[in-house]
Structure formats: C-alpha cells, structure tokens
C-alpha cells in the first residue's frame, strides 16, 4: 500500500504522490514545510497531525532536515514525529536546487542538495 | 486546501477579493511587497511555493486584518497570507528607507508597491548576514538565484559589479560567496 494517496485538491503537500515530481516540486515541498516549521507557534496543531507513515522517504528526510537544521529537536518529542529521529541519509541524492548552498549542514549529511 | 505551487493568478485573485471588500468598506491600504511574491512577480521564480505575501508596512488596523482573514477563509488560504512579519525584523527595518519601490497593479483601494531587484538583493544579503550561524536554509539558494538572474555567476563579478559590490560590506554573506566561488 502506498504511503500516500493520489493527489487531489485536498491532499496536503507532504502526502502527495511524488512519482512524477522533479526538482521544482520537491523545492516547493521544502518551502512549504519550512514555513510550517518556522511558524510552529501558529501551526502547532497541523504539526501535531503530521503522520510520517503517510510520507515518502524523501519527505520524511526533508522534514527531519528542517527540524535538525534549526535545532528544534524538541519537536521529535511529539509522539507523531518521534520516528523521524531514525531517518537515514537518502541513497539517491534529493536535489531541491542546483545551488548546493547547504552542503556542510544536515542537508548535506542526509544527501539533500539545497 | 494548500496548493504546492502558486502562481501570479492565485495572488491576483486574493488581492482582487481583498480590494473588493476594502472598496465596499471605504478602506484603503498600502502594500510594500518583498519576498516570495515580489520574486514571483519579477520573474525570479516560475511560481511561488507558499501562498503568502510579505509587506513591509506597519500593522494594519484591526478592521483590515479581519478582512484579510475573510479573504483567507473564502479562498482557503492561510490567515496570514498577507502579513508584515518581515517589517519587524531588524535586518529589514534598518534599511526600509534604502529600498526602492515600483507601483504595480490597478487596485482602487490597494496601493501596491513592489521592491525592485536591487532591493530584493539587499534584503536577501542582510537576511543571510543577520541570520548568524543559522540563516534560513532557503536564503542562500535564493541569493544565488537572484545573482544568477542578474547575470552574475561568480564571486569575482560580485566584487567588481557596481550593483553587487556592496556585498563586500557583509562579511558572513561574502564568506559564503567566496566559499562557493561560482554558481
């Protein structure tokens, strides 16, 4: 069973089917989740509803990178996000942007090119 | 529900709806747009990634904020799809008077001003420099994309070009560009 449902207008970006995604779509997803975590004070209810089991490995790693990058490890204490701590670097590089500006951060370690 | 990618039509729809309500209530506002919406409008991006417009204006009256929320509900947007969070950042507030604006749009009750390219560059440089050890992970690639858009692909050109040599005054940002060398 796929961890994510076919896309329609009601599918949250982090649950979308990524089978035909390219750099732009993953970049868009990263920006979306980046904003979600940046505005965690206002978005905490949405964060508490996140279900990594419905996400692709790429999405889970992106979410992990964002949380780790900003030192927000306390978010891993949420019961729904605890499993993200077990994220491993991606086998295939996930390219969000060709600038490769964050190679010496957690993004680089997890094989995410941003 | 959230869209993964938004385009100018999405923003136009929101601003038109906002304008209609403001007009009915005989209210006027000014928007000084920076950030993602400005980059989208100027063609620095093919589409936006979050449906929010940053304005560097003081707080709107509560009545206007309620209208912004009304538009959000009607178009299924975030409540803060138009917000002035950036206005309160030191790296922005300190240089408001140095920014240049172009008036765009034809809204009867919204004076829509857009930061020009040099201003967007200045804001991004300051965001990186002011971000300290942990700048936003998205700002560095935004900066490189702005420079590429300006036809500047290496640090030597940054230092020599009249439009970008001011970056030499921002040590953290310059160090990052020197480390990249080319992009």
Contacts between the chains, C-beta under 8 A, distances in Angstrom:
chain1	res1	chain2	res2	distance
A	9	B	1	5.6
A	9	B	3	7.9
A	10	B	1	4.8
A	11	B	1	7.4
A	12	B	1	7.1
A	12	B	2	6.1
A	13	B	2	5.7
A	13	B	3	7.9
A	13	B	4	4.6
A	16	B	4	6.7
A	24	B	5	7.5
A	24	B	46	7.2
A	24	B	47	7.8
A	25	B	4	6.6
A	25	B	5	7.6
A	27	B	49	6.8
A	28	B	4	4.9
A	28	B	5	5.1
A	28	B	47	7.7
A	28	B	49	4.3
A	29	B	4	6.5
A	30	B	49	8.0
A	30	B	138	7.6
A	31	B	36	8.0
A	31	B	49	3.5
A	31	B	50	5.6
A	31	B	138	6.4
A	32	B	2	6.8
A	32	B	4	6.7
A	32	B	49	6.2
A	32	B	50	6.0
A	34	B	136	7.6
A	34	B	137	6.9
A	34	B	138	6.0
A	35	B	50	4.8
A	35	B	52	7.5
A	38	B	136	7.7
A	39	B	80	7.9
A	42	B	79	8.0
A	42	B	80	7.3
A	65	B	137	7.8
A	66	B	137	7.2
A	69	B	134	7.1
A	69	B	137	5.4
A	70	B	134	6.3
A	71	B	134	7.2
A	96	B	141	7.8
A	97	B	141	4.4
A	97	B	145	7.7
A	99	B	140	7.0
A	99	B	141	4.3
A	99	B	144	4.2
A	99	B	145	6.8
A	99	B	180	7.9
A	99	B	183	5.7
A	101	B	140	3.6
A	101	B	141	4.8
A	101	B	143	8.0
A	101	B	144	6.1
A	101	B	176	7.5
A	101	B	180	7.0
A	102	B	137	5.6
A	102	B	140	6.5
A	102	B	141	7.7
A	105	B	137	7.1
A	107	B	137	6.7
A	114	B	137	6.2
A	114	B	138	7.7
A	114	B	141	6.0
